[in-house]
Amino acid sequence: MDSCVIPLRHGGLSLVQTTDFFYPLVEDPYMMGRIACANVLSDLYAMGITECDNMLMLLSVSQKMNEKEREQVMPLMMKGFRDAAEEGGTSVTGGQTVINPWIIVGGVASVVCQPNDFIMPDSAVPGDVLVLTKPLGTQVAVNAHQWLDIPEKWNKIKLVISKEEVEQAYQEAMLNMATLNRTAAALMHKFNAHAATDITGFGIIGHARNLAQQQRNDVAFVIHNLPIISKMAAISKAGGNLFGLLQGTSSETSGGLLICLPREQAARFCAEMKSSRMGLSGAVGQDGGVGDGQQAWIIGIVEKGNRCARIIDKPRIIEVPYRGSVVSVQEGSNNNASPPEVQQT
Amino acid sequence: MDSCVIPLRHGGLSLVQTTDFFYPLVEDPYMMGRIACANVLSDLYAMGITECDNMLMLLSVSQKMNEKEREQVMPLMMKGFRDAAEEGGTSVTGGQTVINPWIIVGGVASVVCQPNDFIMPDSAVPGDVLVLTKPLGTQVAVNAHQWLDIPEKWNKIKLVISKEEVEQAYQEAMLNMATLNRTAAALMHKFNAHAATDITGFGIIGHARNLAQQQRNDVAFVIHNLPIISKMAAISKAGGNLFGLLQGTSSETSGGLLICLPREQAARFCAEMKSSRMGLSGAVGQDGGVGDGQQAWIIGIVEKGNRCARIIDKPRIIEVPYRGSVVSVQEGSNNNASPPEVQQT
């Protein structure tokens, strides 16, 4: 399971909590803070939990940063984390910061739940379909962006992508990683989800296998479609099957939810994901446009089987287009300057 | 406050949680795990909370360790952490491990409480006395132990202490740091404590000041006595007031609780601390002897004042003797081989 569930001594309640911390993988400290927070909360969302009672922030400041760098970087990262927590309807009331060779950012999310607040990820049945709520390819996009400055790496992929496209793919990846899976968690209840997990370090296939192993019924997951940030499949091929993206082994950071849904509900789930974020926190994007809703895709089926998961031989690659660039929040700016795609709700 | 307290949506309950992580400061991985766990739990104990619903472990493995070192060190550290959690009546059900230049060990402790389970640290009144439940001097002891191998450092202190005494002081410090403040937390309720905090990085005077500032009444804390691990005061003087131990600024790790108690209750509190650990978890040390109970000292008074704290000009130094050496748990040993002083209850 993505979170631990602890039965409490008080009236049928459970404490559900999770922790995650890692090293920065994008250059924008504000976005990195948002991503770290989205990544922590995602473990709750994967259980259909939409509320979080408290977050703690875990940080380390790099000893290699001078004082000016610290003062510029750390407050932005903390602001990003706090803004994402606020978007998730929660707040950060504690934590710890240490000095370390490397920067660390992460946190702890805790919630006290009633039994019907969460969905145990063990009830998939043959006939369900698999839905994915964010495109794959974040690791490829982040690495390709770093390779812009490394000629021997760049030479391997420059025939299939332009520098502008790499920049756009990187922005798209950041945007996706910083997006909360909260709407998906809410819709899991509405559309009677049978099980779910979030896609992170083990890639789509690794997490699909983990989820399959937890099922009570004799099921297998078969993935037919791979929604991937546009051009990342081409980069992966050009680089000699980089990270195993097309085999589903490429790591994702703060990836989407992989959800087992009754077949007749899945299309409506996807439609409602995209329509808006209304209904969760009462807020709708002001522009009603790009980034307001999230895309979700039916990517496979649940059939009878041996609690395993596989991708078919020639999966359909769904090229997910870039939505536009993210306006980075600069020091001293206020919330109104946040990018519309990840604005607070 | 040492922990954050989050009111929940469920029947007057609160979520209380805290996190702490740091770098190893003793050489024994098993004891380091115990110390890290005791240190995390101490923030709950400082609020008079004796139960913990869940712990998460936060770890990093050093990239400088080879595989064999990792396999030897990390399981011992995790075992120490888990054993201390078990002694605290709780268990570790989650966490995360990353690779890092330095080893990190720490955790998160969470509990869902009713209002009378915890004591807000804000109700000291003039006439209270200050009680401390572990001796000071852990930083001096740990450093002196490192200086055994650094001639220019050792030369500064060798006139006041022998190598054997340094070893004993180090063992005593480890033992104290690995001791849970749980008994003290339980007795805070029994003897009507008005406020408490735990002594860690800011030293006794730093934490006394923090606690004074949180008081609702116009009070000041005056410290008359400093219980210090034997010979550590002498080392501090010989080294030119090392770490400011006698001024109360020397860092402690997993230090004792500093508790404001009604004057007429304090002596009984100290007596009961020392008698045994019976009554908390129903267990008494098998040998009934050394290390079974913990010492506590009345170290000062609460008077009318301006929410500040001070140590008097010439405080009485209480030399706290060594109790004997700690038998380190080696790889492959079982719980029965745990040192009696920190055995599971």
Interface residues (C-beta under 8 A of the other chain):
Chain A: S3 C4 I6 L8 R9 H10 G11 L13 L15 Q17 T18 T19 D20 F21 F22 Y23 D53 N54 L56 L58 T93 G94 G95 Q96 V98 N100 P101 W102 I104 G106 V108 S110 V112 Q114
Chain B: S3 C4 I6 L8 R9 H10 G11 L13 L15 Q17 T18 T19 D20 F21 F22 Y23 D53 N54 L56 L58 T93 G94 G95 Q96 V98 N100 P101 W102 I104 G106 V108 S110 V112 Q114
